[in-house]
């Protein structure tokens, strides 16, 4: 699905698996909930989503004795999310189509069935519940540009090391990872197995730490997960100095309780995923000197383009030279060729104006966002303006990064806009990230067959031509 000029559209499809044994523990609890793994929207930076399952209802009293499933989405005060999706359990032939507006971080969902029926039905296959969600997420395009970078690590901690810190109420720290995109920024995890809270209770706490030297304000959206214990928790925070941000994982007693399954073979495995964001303007420059018309040719413009309540004057011949679509329209005797005017409704003035300036060899993109560059390409693609398509494709290839490579693969794929050089460059970059264990935003959004193909390619060595044979 395409993004309109004032919103970003993110198609998504994911599934979550829950063990029946873990849900049975919550059967008689009020507001008992199990959260699934958090996923990240590949083109709406900072947006997380997951499925929450409530076997015995949530905080709403009338839902007691009912099983409900919710799609949880994190939001911020300045961003509203429109979600249109289908929530399903194939084994039970269960499916609900939903449309929700998220104005704050929350879960919206649907009634599944009565609690008693839930545990004695086809919802479980081999002791496992599989919930699938497919749909689209929409958000307004942000007014302020952000530079983003994904973060990720897996930290394996020996049980004996944690027990030693338990007695001293000390912390253990993971190794630090440099953030290449942000100068002087590093991140790491800390765990304190025996933190005494205000109620004099022993708790275990997890923290994400940022070490900042030059950056003054970094937004972070991240999650911790411990797969063996079915633990998932998300956090949003603004870091304005070097410090840690975290939460209570569990009680100290539960951490070392074998039945809670935090340790596997004496090792606690903590997974971190997330994204760091910094607000920064980025000046976009294209090599547009070879425009199709001279900027000196300003007079005698004989064609009008209307976008909303704004108008652009242009030479009809420039449009013909630039675009087969325009040439066909202007030579066909259509209404536009007779009136010397056309109306464009599906692109905003800023996009059309920038495209016309490029035809005249003028760079009108200095304050364009990355998302607007994608919209500009869509405009050029619709009207078959190869000159602009080539310019934008060359720019996007240079801008491929871990935070946008999935978005560019989806954008340029053969079943989308089929932007061949950009697609191949993005796939090659993704493979390099895989080989180097570089975090990539939204990689789970890629098609499964494509991911398998990319994985298999990492086992083939690249070789040069032997010129000595």
N, C-alpha and C positions, 0 to 999 in steps of 0.2 A: 504493500500500500504506500502511496506517495505522500510526502509531507506537503501541506499547503504552505502559502507564504508566511503565515503567522503561527504555525504550530509544527511541532515535531511529532511524527507518528512512529511508534515502535511496535512492530509485530512481535509477538512472543509465544513460545510454546515450551512447556516444561512439565515434568512429572515428579511427584514426591512419593516415597515409599515409607510406610509406617508399620512397625511390628505389632501384631495383635497383642502380644504379651505386655508391651509397653502401654498400649491403650487400655487394657483391662485394669491396670493399676489406677486409672483415672475414672473408672466406670461409675463409682459411687461418690466421687468428689464433686463439690460445687465449683464451677468455673475451672475445672481441670483441663489443661490445654497441652497439646504437643505441637511444637513448631517444626516445620521442615527447613531444609537448607535454603539459605538466602541466595537469590540470583540478582544480577545487575543488568539494567537496561543498557544496551550497547550504545545508544545515541541520546539518551536523556541522562546526563551525567549526575551521579549521586542518587539515582533512584534504585531502591532495592524492593524486591517482592518475594513473598513466600506463602505457603499454605499453612494455616493453623487449623487443627482439628480439635473440636470440643465433644468428647463422647457423651457427656451428661449436661449439655447446655452451657451457656456462658453467664455473664452477669445478669442477664434478663431473667427474672424469676420464672416467667411463664414458659421458658424454654427448658426448664428442668425435666429430665427424663427423655430429652431429645438429643440427637447427634447433629451437630452443625459443622460445616466446613467454610472457612473464610479465606479470601485472598487478601493478605496484608500487604500494604504499600506504605513506604515512608514518604512523607511530604514535608514541605517547609512552608513558612508563612507566605512566601512570595510565589509559590508554585502550586497550582491546582492540577490534579491528574484526572483525566477522564478515561475510564476503563470499560471496554466492551469485550466480554469473554464468555467462554463456555467451560464449566467445571464438570468433570465426568469421572465415573468409575466404570470401566468397561465390563468388568466381570459381573456387575450387578445391573447392567443396562441402565445405569443412573446417569442423567445429564441435565444440567440446568444452565440456561443462557441468561447472563446478567449484564446490566449496564449500571455502573456506579460512578459517582463523582467523589474523589478523595480531596478534601480541603485541609485535612490534617492526617498525620500518621495514624492509620486505623485499618481495621479489617472489615470487609463487607463480604457477604456470602449467602449461603442458602441452607435451608433445612434438608437434611439427608433422610432420616427416618427416626423411629423411636429407638431409644438406647438398647432396649432388649432385643429388638429386631436386628440392630446393627451387628451385634456380636453373634447372631445365629442366622447368618445369611450368606449370600454369595459375594459380599463385599471383600472377603478375605480369600486369597489364593495362596496355599502353602504357608498360612500364618502371616500373610503380608497384605496390607491395603495399599493400592496404587491409585493416586489421584492425579488426573491430568488436567491441565489448564491451557487453553489456547485462545488467543485474542489479540487485541491491540491496546496500547497505552498511548494517550495523547497529552502533550504538555505544550504550553505556549513557549515560543522560542525566547530564550533569556535576552534581556536588554543589555546585560553586562557580560562581556566575554570572559571565559575562564580557561586557564591552562590546567589540564588534568593529567594525572598519572596513576595507573593502578598499582596497588601494593598487594603482596601475598607472601606467605611463608608457612612452613610446617615445622613445628618445634617439638622434638621428642625429648621428654624429661624423665629421668630415672626416678623411680619411686623412692629409692634410698636417699637421693639428693633432696627430695622434698621433705622427707621425714627429718633429715638433719636440720632443715630450716624451720621445721615445725617447732622445735624446742626453743629456738632463738627468736622466733617471730620475724625472721629475716625474709629476704626476697631472693629469687633466682631470676637471672636475666638471659634472654637469648642473645645471639650475636647480632650486631648492628648491620643494617643494609642501607647502602647509599641510595638516595633518590637522584638519579642522573639529571632529571629535568629541572630540579630545584637546587640551586647552589647551596652547599653547606647543610643540607637536610638529610638526616638519617632516621630510621625507625627501628624499633625493637619491641619485644614483648617482655613483660615482667609478671611474675606470679608470686603471691604471698600466701602460703598455705595456712597461716594461723594469725589472722588479723582479728583483734577483739573489737567488736562494734559497740555502739552506745548502750546496747542491752546486755553487755558483758558476755556476748556469745562469740564463740570461735568460728570464724568464716574464712573461706578461701577466695581470694580476689585475683582477677586477671586485669592487666592494663596494656594498652598500646601507648608507647612512649615515642614522642617526636623530639629529636634534637635539632634545634634551629639556630643558624648563625646569622643569615641575612634576611630570610623571609620574615615578615612581620605578622602575617595572618594566613593561616592555612585551614581550609575546611576539610574535614575528614568524615567519610561515611564508611563504616567497616563492620565486619562481623567476626565473631569467634565461633568455632564449632569443634565439638569432640564427638566423633562419629560413634565410637563404641558406647557412649552414654546417651546418645540421641540428644545431645545438647547443642542448641543454636541460639545465639543472641546477637542483636544488632545494636549499633551505637552511632550517633551523630554528634560531632563536636567541632568547635572552632578553637584551634590552637593559636594563641598569640604569644606564647613563650615556650621554652623547652620544658615539657612536663608530661605526665601520664594521665590517661583517661581510661576508666574501666568500670567494673561492676563486680558484684558478688557472684561467684561461680556456684558455690554450694557451701554447706557447713564443712568444717574441717573433719568432722566425724564421717560425713558422707563421702568425702574425697577418698578416704582410706578404707571405706567399706567395700569389700569385693563384690557385693550384690549390686552396687551402683554402676559397676563396669567402667569406671574412669581409667583404670589401668589394664593394659593387655600385655601379658608376659612381663610385668614389672615396669611398663613404660606408659606414661601419659602423653598422648599425641594431640597437640593443640594446633588447629588450622586457623590462619588469619587470611581474610580477603577484604579488599576495600578499594577506595579511591581517595586521593588527595587532590584538592582543588585550590587554585590561587586566582583571584580576579586580576586580569591584566589585559590591556588593549594590545592587539597584535596588528601591525601594519602589513597589509597584503600588497605585494607588488608583482605585476605581471609584465612580461616583455611584450608590450602591445604596440611597439613602434611601427610594426608593419601592418597598420590598419588598412582597411579596404578603401578608405577615402581620406583625402587630405583635410586636416583641421582648418586649413585656410578656405576651404570651400564651404562657407557658412550661409551664403545667400541662396535664394531660389530653391529652398526646400519645398517640395511639392507633395508631401504626404504627411498625414496626421495620425498619430497613434494615441488613443485615449485609454487611460488607465484610471478608473474611478473618476474623480473630479480634476485630474491632472492630464496634461497633454504634452506630447513630444512631437516636434517637427523633424522630418528626416527627408533625405533625397530618395525618391522612389528607386532610382538606379542603384543606389547603395544597397538597398534591401534586395534587389534582384541579384546583384553580384554576390551578396553574402549567403543567400539562402535559396535552395531549390524550392522550398515550400512557399516562400514569399514570391519568387519568380512565377511559379505556377498560378498563385492567387492573382497576381497583378496582370497577368497576361491572359486570363481566362474569361474576362468579361463579367466576373463576379461583382457583387455589390461594392466590395472594397475598392476594386479597380475603377469603378465608375465614380464613386464618391470621393476617391483619394483619401480614404479614412478607414481605420480598423479599430475595433474595440477589443482590448485584452482584459479578461475578467479573472483569470486563474493565476496571475502573477502580480506582485505588488509593484508600485511605481519604481521603487529603488532598484529592483532587479532589472526591469526593462530599460531604465535609464542607463544603468551600468553597461548593459549589452550594447546599446546604441553607441555609447562613448567608445567602447572597445572597437567597434566597426570604424570609428573615425581616428583610431590610434591614440585614444586618451584613456589613462588608467583611472577609472572612477570607483575603485574597489578598496581604497586605503582603509576604510573603517568597516569592511565586511567581516562577518564572522565566518567560521568554518562551515556552519550549517547553511549560510547564505550562498557560499560558493557552490554547494551541492544543488541548491535551488537554481542558481545561475546555469549550471550544467543542464538541468532538466529543461530550462527555457530554451537553451540552444539546441538541445536534442529534439524538442517538440517542433521547432521551426527549422531544423536541419541547417544550423549555422556552424559549419565545420570549423571555421576559424576560431570561434569562441570555445567550441568543444575541445579543440586541441590545446588551447591556452590553459583552460581550467584543468584538463586532465594532467598536463605537465606539472601544474602547481600542486595538485592533490598527490601525485606520486612523490614529490619532494617532501610532503607533509605527513607521510605515513608514519604512525607511531603506535606504541602499545595501547594507547587510549582510543584510537580511532580505526585500527586496522580491521576489526570485525565489521564496523559500520561501513567501511569502504568495500570490503568483500561483498557484503549484502547489496550495497549500492550498485556495484559494477558487475555483478554476476551475470552469466549468460541468460538466466531466466528473469533478469531485471532489466537494466539499461544496456547490458552487454558492452561495457567499456573495457576492451580487451587488454590494453597495456596496463591500465590501472589495476585490473583484476589480477593479472599475472604478477605484477609487482607486489600487490598486497598479499597474495598467497606465498610468495617467496619470503616476504618479511615475516609472516606468521610462522613459517617453518623455522626461520632463524630464531625467533623467540622461543619456539618449542625446544630447539636444540640447546639453547643457552639458559633455559628455565627462567625466562623473562616473563613476569606477570602480564597478562593481556586482558583488557576489559571486555566482559561479555562473551568470552569464548564459548560458553555453553549454549549460546544462541545460534551457533552455526549448525548446519545440517549434519546429521550423524554420519552419513556416507562421505561427506566432504572431510569431516574430521578423521575418519578412518583412512581415507586416501592421503591426507596430510601426514598422519602418523606413520604410515607405511613408507612414505617418501623419506622420512628421517633416517631410515635404515640403509639408504642407498648413498654411498659416498660420491661426492662430486669430483670429477677428474678433468685434467686439462689434456690437450692434444700433445702426444709425444712426437716431437719434431726430429727425433734422432733415430727413428726406425725407417 
